[in-house]
Amino acid sequence: MKSLKVLSALFISSALLTTACTPQDKQVGTPEVMAKIRKPKGNKGGNVGTSSGLKIGAYAASTVMMEKQIEALELAQLALGHADVAKSLYSISDKATDEKGVTTLKITSLKEDLNYSNGLGAIKSKMNKTFNVTIASTEDGEFGVEILGQPVKSFADVVDLKKTYVNVFEDSYKMVLVTLKDDPSKLGLAVESSGKFKASSASGVREESFSYIMKMQIDRASLTAPAVAILNSDMAMVLGKDQYAVSAKDLTVKVEGRCNELVGAGVIESDKRKNSVTFDSSSVSVGNKWKQDLATCGHRPTVDIGRLLVY
């Protein structure tokens, strides 16, 4: 049966992405896994351009990583028909199901600007993202989703500051969502991505290769509900010589397109310090000293890459 073969391939793929958040898995932020992220297969990693004084704050980077969870769940719900595409910044096309029950479709970002504000002021952002989706299932309820992105490009320009912008180009984006065999009430989701990052501000220009890995466990029943329950997650990113790791438990995500909402807390941890990263319906904070209001509902980007310019 073709659908079973495709599903088996997705299970294998998910294992390679360390999807199953089980005790025997190595935490994503460990040095061993960080080394893999730093030089993933097919990507040389390291510096690809210039860097002249522009620093990316760990606090801002951790909040963007948390929001990458929203993006992954939004894509999953759109692919499975559990989200209202009319409210999103995407369109769906080329949907087809073959005689073996394998469904394919394409998710494409809309060609429009999204205007919002963050700690730097007015931001104009846009996306150029295309995702090819494969969905397979079996009669006993197991299913798997693979989402491949190419290209996956995000842009954020600060309107009132000349030559202040962030561009993120994900050359390789792969997401896998599967039923966990040891507990069918849970889903394992993993994302592995790599690409190029370029940012410019008054303090200089920075251009680097980057890579990140994210894995999470989701309550399966909640994927069709208004609020998706993330039971636990681990995320790690390498940007040039910098590296960031964030873990979280008991998060909820409401997928509402231009008003996506993440509620809950994670932890950003390094050798020197450990801080909470907390989202509610209107703001994000790190520790007790760094806080930003989220963009207004209706104009809110799923991932605010413009925040990377705010320490």
N, C-alpha and C positions, 0 to 999 in steps of 0.2 A: 504494500500500500504506500503510495507516494507520500501522503501526508505524514505517515509514521516515519518514513525515512528522513523527510525534512525536519520533523520534530526531533529525531535523534541527533541530527546534525546541529540543531540549535542547542540541545543539551550539552553536546561536546563543546560547542563554542562558548557557552556560558561557563563551563568549567575552566576553560582557558582564561576567561576574564575574571576568575575567582568570584563568581556570582554568589554562590551559597555561603551566607554569613554564618558559618558553623564554627565551633570552637577550634577545630583543627586548622582552619584557614589562618594564614599570616595576616596580621592587621595591615591595611593598605599603607599606613604611614611608617612602617619599619624600614630600616636602611636597605634591606635586601630588595623589598618591593620598590623603594624609591630609586634604586639603581636601575631596575627594569623600566620604570617610568622615564628616567633620565635619557635612556637610549633604547627606545622601543624598536622592534623589528621594522626595518624600512625607513627609519628616521634617525639621522645622525645626531640630533640633539645639539645642545650648546648654542653659542651665539651665532646669529646669521646676519648681523648688521652692526649698528653702532649703538653705544650706550654712553650718554654724556650727562650723568648726574641725576637722571630720573629714577626715583625709587618707587617701588610698589609696596604699599603698607600691608603687613600681614593681616591686620584687622579687615581692611577692605577686601583683600583676596579671599579671606575665609567667608565673607558674606556672599561673594559671587559664587564660590563653590557650593554653598548651601542652596543658592538659587538654581544651580545647575540640576539639582534634584527636581525642582518644579518643571524645568524644561523637559527632562526625561519622562516624567509622568504625564505631562501635557501631550507629548508625542504618542505615548502609549495609549492614552484615552482617545485621542483623535483617530489613531489607527484602528482601534477596536470599536469605534462608534459610541463611546461613552461620554464624549465631550461635544459641546455645541460648536461646530466649526464656524458658525456665523458670528460667534462672539470672539473668535480667535484671530490671530494675525496670519493664518494659514488658509490654504485651499486644498481640497482633496480631489485627485483625478486618477484616471486610468485604473479604476478599481475593477478587478476581474477575479473570478473563482473558477479553477479548472475542474475537470471531471473527477479528480482525486480529492477535491475539497481544500486545496491550497489557494489562499487568497493573496493577491498582490495589489498594491496601490502606491500612489505617489502623494507625498505631502510637500507642498511648496509654499514658501513665505509670500505674503502679499507685497506688491511693489508700492509701499507707502511709507512715509515718515511717521515716527512716533515721537511726539514732542512732550517732554516732561521736565521736572526739576529735581535736582539732588543737591548735595552740599556745595557743588561748584556753581550752581545756578541753572540757567536754562540749557537743556540738552536736546539735540536733534539726533535721533537714532534711526537706523534702518537695518534690514536684514536681507541677505541673499542666501536662502537655504533651501535645499532640495533633499528629501529623504525618500529612499526606496524601501518599501515595507513588504515583508513576507510573513504571513500568518498561517500556522498549521495547527491542527488539533486531532485528537483521537476520540473514539466513541466513549472511552472511559473517563473523559473530562480533562485529560492532560492537554496543555497547549503551549505553544511557543511563538514569540514574535521576534523578528530580527529587523532592525532599522539601520540602514546604511546611509550616511550623509555625504554628499559631494555635489557641489561645494557647500560649505557651511561657513558663512561669513557674517560678521556682526560689526557695525560701525556706530560710534557715538562721538558727536562733535559738540564741544561747549560753545554755545552761540556767541556769548559776549567776550570770549577770550580767543584772540587770534592764535591759530596753529596749535590749539589744544584739543586733542582728540585721542581716541583709542580705536584701533582696528584689530579684530581677532579673526584669523583665518584658520579654520580647522580642516587640514588637508585630509585627515582620516578620522571619521566618526563612526563608531560601531556601538549599537545598543542591542542587548539581548534581554528578553523578558520570558521567563519560563516558570512552569509549576515546579515547586520543589518536591522531589520524589519522596523524601523522608517525611514531608508534611504537606499534603496537597492543599491545606487551608492557607498556605503561604506562597508567595511568588518571590522569585529571585530576579533582581534587575541589576544589570551591569552596563557600564559605559566605559569605553576606552577610546581616547582621542589624542591626536597630536597635530601640531601645526605651527603657525607663526603669529607672533604678537608684535604690534608696533604701536607706540604711544608717543605723544609729543605734548610738552607743556613748557612753561617759562623756565623750568629747571633743566630742560634738555630733551633729547630724543632717546628712546629705547626701542630696540628691535631684537627680539630673541626667538628661538624655538621654544616651544612648551609642549608638555604632555601631561595628561591626567588620567587617573583611573578612579572610578566610583563604583561602589557596590552597595546594594541595600536589600532588605527584606521587607515585603509589603503584605499586609493583610489582604488576602485574595478577594474576599467579599466586598471590601471597601473600594476596590478599583472601579466598580460600577456605581458607587455612591457619590454624593456631592463632595464629601471630604475623604481623601485617600489617606489611610493610616500607614505611615512608615514606621516599622517596628524598630529597626536599627539600620545604620548606614555608616560607611567609612569612605572618605574621599582623600585623595592626595594629588598634588600638582607640583611639577617642577617647571620653573620659569628661569631659564639661564642657570645661574648658580643658586638661585633662591628655591626653597622648597617649603611647601605648606601641607599640613595634614589636619583634617577635621573629622570628628566622629560625632554621631548623634543617635538619640533614641526617642521613641514616642513622639514623632512629629505628625502633623496633619497638613495636607495640602488640598486647597480648593482650587480646581482648575476652572477659571472664569475668563480665559483669554486676556483681555486688557486689564483685568483686575485679579490676576492669580494671587493666591494668599497662602503663605507658609506660616504656621504657628507652632512654636516649640523652640527648643534650645539644643545647640551642639557645643562641642568643645574644640577650640584650636589649641594645639599643644606643640611645644618645641622643647629643646633641651633646657631652656632657661625659664620658660613661663608657661602658664596654662590659664586660659580665659574662656568664659562662656560666650557663645554667639547666639543671641536671642532674637527671634522674630515674633512680632505679633501682627495684628491686622493693619497697623499703620506705621510701624517703625522697626528698625533693627538696631541692636546695640551689642557691643563687645565689652565684656567686663562691666565696670561701673563708671567709665570715663568717656567712652566713645559711643555716640548715638546719632542716628540719622533718621529723618522721616522718609518713608517710602513715597514713591510718586503717587499722585492722586489716582484713585480708582477710576478706570476708564482710559487712563493714559499711562498705565504702569507697564514697563517692559518686564518680560519674564525673567531675564537676567540683566541686571543693570551693570553692564561693563564700564559705564562711565564712572562708577564708584571706584574703579581701580586707580583713578587719579586723585582720590581723596584718602589721605592717610587715616 
